[in-house]
């Protein structure tokens, strides 16, 4: 007879990232819209961003990040059981994860997309954790990737200055003797959905007399920046505190605060509210802008490869954005 139900622990065993080669700095942007390097730097902390050419695909970026994460975890693509791709900008609305599975040769893996905008990576981490904890899968590749340059209104100075393209990935593994995912908390508020959208444009197409269907197309990103800002500085400290509570930890037990890279002022304000010193805040926003679902794993991978984040370090991550959605997770880096 099979023994009683067993719960597995989780380790975050490897990371990878990829960005397009082409870059766009604030001075170049000021040739497009009425803005300046000074305004963008002061209000956001962003200096440049990477942008994909029409030929570059989300799948290529995600696959590069995924391969590097698998290599760092000392695994082969065939060891992966599940691929979760957090994205709002798939190459294919039917889903891009399966194509990435094929491209990296993860022949045993099941793969699916998950959409939760800039919270996608944190929501994906918690989703992947459920499969591992219950013993269903042992090795999960979680990728956060977005190409928002495809969906930005390049005439709107309030939004086009913020976003960039990229991908980041982690490998999450089952462990039987310890659990490095210490706590999490996830939330949604659809009543505030209107504050940040990339929505289907309702344009009808007549099929027959008296029968119309919608034409599939999306309008560019719209955002109420001030409202999203207020939401972030209010909800992010709260959700991190909830995740810490579930982890039975207080903020002083955290080595690194790694927030979705949306605005340096948001990061500074959250750190201040939580009384986390600035030396513990990981930020690479200046170089990449807001890369949505990619921003947390991209910054994580950089900090790991720079030797900043070391095995056993405790990290508080928090994603927030469209939906509205927000979430936080507390984990220790490494196997
Ligand atoms: O993943 C989540 C995604 N979104 C976010 O995280 C966004 C959160 N919000 C923000 O980061 C900030 O609200 C922004 C950076 C978007 C805007 O900063 P702000 O300090 O909230 O500026 P504002 O929207 O209150 O605008 C202030 C002024 C306005 O001019 P008036 O009305 O005072 O004359 C804007 O028209 O700045 C103007 N403005 C600009 N000026 C130069 C707006 N965008 C620009 C620009 N360059 N790019």
Boltz pocket constraint, residues with backbone or C-beta under 6 A from the ligand:
constraints:
  - pocket:
      binder: B
      contacts: [[A, 34], [A, 35], [A, 36], [A, 39], [A, 40], [A, 43], [A, 44], [A, 118], [A, 157], [A, 158], [A, 159], [A, 161], [A, 223], [A, 224], [A, 225], [A, 226], [A, 228], [A, 229], [A, 232], [A, 262], [A, 263], [A, 290], [A, 292], [A, 320], [A, 321], [A, 322]]
      max_distance: 6.0
